[in-house]
Amino acid sequence: MQIAGTFNEVVRQRGEVKAKKTDQELIEGCLNDDRVSQHELYHRYASKMFVVCLRYAKTHEDAEDILIEGFLKVFTNLAYFKGKSSLGTWIHTVMVNSAISYYRKHKKHIETRFLEDYPTTEVQSIYFSESDQISEKELLTLIQAIPEPFKTVFNLYAFEGYSYEQIAQMLDIHIGTARSRMSKGKAWLQNKLKSINETIG
């Protein structure tokens, strides 16, 4: 036991065993302009946040733009993080807000022809069921392919849990428009899932 204890002490002194920094330690390091902490914080959350960005983006390049813009906001506003939620939750919110900003910035380029392409019939409230024979990666690809302006509303409602009132305020649209876009986004996704299941089945 004494030998083991001595060995562990030597290892610690040599710095060969480095404890993983906590989020709070990373925050403090980032606020002190520590590049190592900034690098570690980015790589701790980048992969998860990229998936969030992909849901809102049309292409991988767009998702990367949203991710970069989001992390710039994270590092710029880190001093305002009060710890009322986890750091991951806060960063997630920043990424969603960055996606909304990206949507607004490119709003005039969205093809409005999609607005009349899908019926307004309400589909079932369950988006995905166990009978849907599709992988998580394939599902993400489908969600990414939902036409705008339906996709942004779909993500905000189905994944982020915002109400139609909140979405309408975020995107500067009427509540009825938010409901309609959500309905059409669900209808588009359900039709794609149905086609895939029929093909596989």
C-alpha positions in Angstrom: 0.0 0.0 0.0 2.8 2.3 0.9 4.6 1.6 -2.5 1.4 2.2 -4.4 0.8 5.5 -2.5 4.4 6.6 -3.2 4.0 5.8 -6.9 0.7 7.7 -7.2 2.3 10.7 -5.5 5.3 10.7 -7.9 2.9 10.4 -10.9 0.9 13.4 -9.7 4.0 15.4 -9.1 5.3 14.7 -12.6 1.9 15.7 -14.1 1.5 12.4 -15.9 -2.0 12.1 -14.6 -4.2 15.1 -15.3 -7.7 15.4 -13.9 -10.3 16.4 -16.4 -11.2 20.0 -15.8 -14.7 20.8 -14.6 -16.9 23.1 -16.6 -16.4 25.8 -14.0 -12.7 25.5 -14.3 -12.9 25.8 -18.1 -15.1 28.9 -17.7 -12.6 30.5 -15.4 -9.8 29.7 -17.8 -11.7 31.0 -20.8 -12.5 34.3 -18.9 -8.7 34.6 -18.3 -8.0 34.2 -22.0 -6.4 30.7 -21.5 -6.2 29.2 -24.9 -6.0 25.6 -23.6 -9.3 26.1 -21.7 -10.9 27.6 -24.7 -9.8 24.7 -26.9 -10.9 22.1 -24.3 -14.4 23.7 -23.9 -14.9 23.9 -27.7 -14.0 20.2 -28.2 -16.0 19.1 -25.2 -19.2 20.4 -26.7 -18.6 20.9 -30.4 -19.7 17.5 -31.6 -23.1 17.6 -29.7 -23.7 21.1 -30.8 -22.9 20.4 -34.4 -25.8 17.9 -34.5 -28.1 20.6 -33.2 -26.8 22.9 -36.0 -27.3 20.2 -38.6 -31.0 20.1 -37.7 -31.4 23.7 -38.7 -29.0 23.9 -41.6 -29.5 22.9 -45.2 -25.9 21.8 -45.7 -22.9 20.8 -43.6 -21.3 24.1 -44.6 -24.3 26.0 -43.2 -24.1 23.9 -40.0 -20.4 24.8 -39.7 -21.2 28.5 -40.1 -23.9 28.3 -37.4 -21.5 26.4 -35.1 -18.7 28.9 -35.5 -21.0 31.8 -35.0 -22.5 30.1 -32.0 -19.2 29.5 -30.3 -18.1 33.1 -31.0 -21.2 34.1 -29.0 -20.4 31.6 -26.3 -16.9 32.9 -25.7 -18.0 36.5 -26.0 -20.9 36.1 -23.5 -19.4 33.6 -21.2 -19.1 36.2 -18.4 -22.9 36.4 -18.4 -23.4 32.7 -17.7 -24.8 32.6 -14.2 -25.0 28.8 -13.7 -28.8 28.7 -13.5 -28.6 25.7 -15.9 -25.7 23.5 -16.9 -23.1 24.9 -19.2 -24.1 22.4 -21.9 -27.8 23.6 -21.7 -26.7 27.2 -22.0 -24.5 26.5 -25.0 -27.3 24.6 -26.6 -29.6 27.6 -26.2 -26.9 29.8 -27.7 -26.6 27.5 -30.7 -30.4 27.5 -31.3 -30.4 31.3 -31.1 -27.5 31.4 -33.6 -29.6 29.1 -35.9 -32.5 31.5 -35.7 -30.2 34.4 -36.5 -28.9 32.5 -39.5 -32.5 31.8 -40.6 -33.4 35.5 -40.3 -30.2 36.5 -42.2 -31.0 34.2 -45.1 -34.8 34.5 -44.9 -35.1 36.4 -48.2 -33.3 33.6 -50.0 -35.7 30.9 -48.9 -37.8 29.5 -51.7 -41.4 30.4 -50.9 -42.7 28.0 -53.5 -42.7 25.3 -50.7 -45.5 27.2 -48.9 -48.2 25.9 -51.2 -46.7 22.5 -52.0 -48.0 20.6 -49.0 -51.5 20.2 -47.6 -52.4 21.8 -44.3 -54.0 18.5 -43.0 -52.9 17.9 -39.4 -50.8 14.7 -39.1 -50.5 12.5 -36.0 -48.9 14.2 -33.0 -46.3 11.5 -32.7 -43.4 12.3 -35.1 -41.6 9.0 -35.0 -42.7 5.6 -34.0 -41.0 2.3 -33.4 -42.3 1.0 -36.7 -40.2 3.6 -38.6 -37.3 1.5 -40.0 -34.7 4.2 -40.1 -31.4 4.9 -38.3 -30.7 7.9 -36.2 -28.3 9.2 -38.8 -30.9 8.8 -41.6 -33.5 10.5 -39.5 -31.2 13.5 -39.0 -30.6 13.6 -42.7 -34.4 13.7 -43.3 -34.9 16.5 -40.7 -32.1 18.4 -42.3 -34.0 18.1 -45.7 -37.3 19.5 -44.4 -38.0 22.5 -46.6 -37.7 25.9 -45.2 -39.5 27.7 -43.7 -41.0 24.6 -42.2 -37.8 23.2 -40.8 -37.0 26.0 -38.4 -40.4 25.9 -36.8 -40.4 22.1 -36.6 -37.1 22.1 -34.8 -38.1 24.8 -32.4 -41.4 23.1 -31.5 -40.5 19.4 -31.7 -37.0 19.4 -30.3 -36.5 22.7 -28.3 -40.0 22.7 -26.8 -41.0 26.2 -27.6 -44.6 27.2 -27.8 -46.2 28.5 -31.0 -46.4 31.9 -29.3 -42.7 31.9 -28.5 -41.8 30.7 -32.0 -43.9 33.4 -33.6 -42.1 36.0 -31.6 -38.7 34.6 -32.4 -39.3 34.5 -36.1 -41.5 37.6 -36.3 -44.4 35.7 -37.8 -48.1 35.2 -36.8 -49.0 32.4 -34.5 -51.2 30.9 -37.2 -48.2 30.9 -39.6 -46.1 29.0 -37.0 -48.9 26.4 -36.6 -49.2 26.0 -40.3 -45.5 25.6 -40.9 -45.2 23.1 -38.1 -48.1 21.1 -39.6 -46.6 21.1 -43.1 -43.1 20.2 -41.7 -44.6 17.2 -39.9 -46.6 16.2 -43.0 -43.5 16.3 -45.1 -41.5 14.2 -42.7 -44.3 11.7 -42.2 -44.6 11.3 -46.0 -40.9 10.6 -46.3 -40.9 8.1 -43.4 -43.9 6.3 -44.9 -42.1 6.0 -48.3 -39.0 4.6 -46.6 -41.0 2.1 -44.5 -42.9 0.9 -47.6 -39.7 0.5 -49.6 -38.0 -1.4 -46.8 -41.1 -3.4 -46.0 
